Amino acid sequence: MDWAKLGFSYRKTNYNVRCYYRNGSWGELEVHSEETIPMHMAASCLHYGQEAFEGLKCYRCKDGKVRLFRVADNGRRMASSSEYLQMAVLPVERFIEAVHKVVSLNEEFIPPYESGASLYIRPFLIGTGAQVGVKPADEYLFVVFVSPVGPYFKGEGEITMCLEHTYDRAAPHGTGHVKAGGNYGASLTAYVESHKNGFDGVIYLDPKEKKYIDEVGAANFFGIKEGTYVTPESPSILPSITNKSLCAIAEDMGLKVERRHIPYQELDTFEEAGACGTAAVITQINNIFDPQSGKTYKFRTGADTWSHKLYQRLVDIQHGEAEDKFGWVTTL
Ligand SMILES: *Cc1c(COP(=O)(O)O)cnc(C)c1O
């Protein structure tokens, strides 16, 4: 495997781990090697969007150990997504156990230290019970698979984004805060149009007033100015574990942290801007184009930035090379 050339895409590995919910309870963890799922054609996930997913990574480190980052937080978030979508809730301990199991079984696919790649872990939960009327299913399937991945965004981690005035990814009191596949289905038109226009993606505005910055597609937004890390406060964004971690790291590094509405015109005053999430890690944004005004907001990028310092500290914690003072990391 040419680890350095990996993009962010699916690669077959040896095993995936599954767990069925039937007759009101969860079964044992099962190990499978096939990539397909046999399913009833009336399964609720296929018709009524009963699907939630998670994404996390594990890293092979300098000391030879394999580290996972905040896996319990992913387990808790999947539980809250499941509740909102009226799906069976997998206990967090079982979630963690399944993640450990799938990683151990696919150890040969964990990219080597300093290859720039990592092993992406994709847990998801679907309603499998047959349902023609709209109501929650009575059967569910939880699956975790893994895939070795490289960077999410191409282009040396510097991206050019476009403000999205036309489409929303979520409604004001909808599922924006839930990690549901349906949000992504709803975002694909904006995604495809922005790529056709030469951008790396869109920055969504708040769906109610269209005044404030909401999200960067599949990542949270942050900006930096005057020694302050600023990130949107909004009920329609996904609570990113990476962003939560960066807020703690930023504070620890002496930055002020603000979670608040960010009117998009305020972009003018930001020195730096970035997208953060498990897949994006921190990806620096160099330009944001506003098609309504024709204006391009420009930001500092490169190694001599707060964004880079935050990135470095985060990655060092994830690889066991900086003190894990917040207790985020577990070894396999
Ligand atoms: C998963 C996701 C993120 C990033 O969350 P992390 O926990 O940091 O990986 C951000 N926005 C959306 C819409 C997401 O689905």
The ligand as a MOL file (V3000), in Angstrom:
LIG
                    3D

  0  0  0     0  0            999 V3000
M  V30 BEGIN CTAB
M  V30 COUNTS 15 15 0 0 0
M  V30 BEGIN ATOM
M  V30 1 C -19.0130 14.8320 11.8670 0
M  V30 2 C -19.2770 16.2500 11.5300 0
M  V30 3 C -18.4340 17.2930 11.9720 0
M  V30 4 C -17.1530 17.0540 12.7050 0
M  V30 5 O -17.2990 16.4430 13.9530 0
M  V30 6 P -16.0570 15.7490 14.6580 0
M  V30 7 O -16.6190 15.1590 15.8980 0
M  V30 8 O -15.0650 16.8020 14.9500 0
M  V30 9 O -15.5350 14.7400 13.7050 0
M  V30 10 C -18.8050 18.5970 11.6690 0
M  V30 11 N -19.9170 18.8730 10.9690 0
M  V30 12 C -20.7450 17.8960 10.5130 0
M  V30 13 C -21.9540 18.2780 9.7420 0
M  V30 14 C -20.4500 16.5550 10.7790 0
M  V30 15 O -21.2550 15.5940 10.3090 0
M  V30 END ATOM
M  V30 BEGIN BOND
M  V30 1 1 1 2
M  V30 2 1 2 3
M  V30 3 2 2 14
M  V30 4 1 3 4
M  V30 5 2 3 10
M  V30 6 1 4 5
M  V30 7 1 5 6
M  V30 8 2 6 7
M  V30 9 1 6 8
M  V30 10 1 6 9
M  V30 11 1 10 11
M  V30 12 2 11 12
M  V30 13 1 12 13
M  V30 14 1 12 14
M  V30 15 1 14 15
M  V30 END BOND
M  V30 END CTAB
M  END
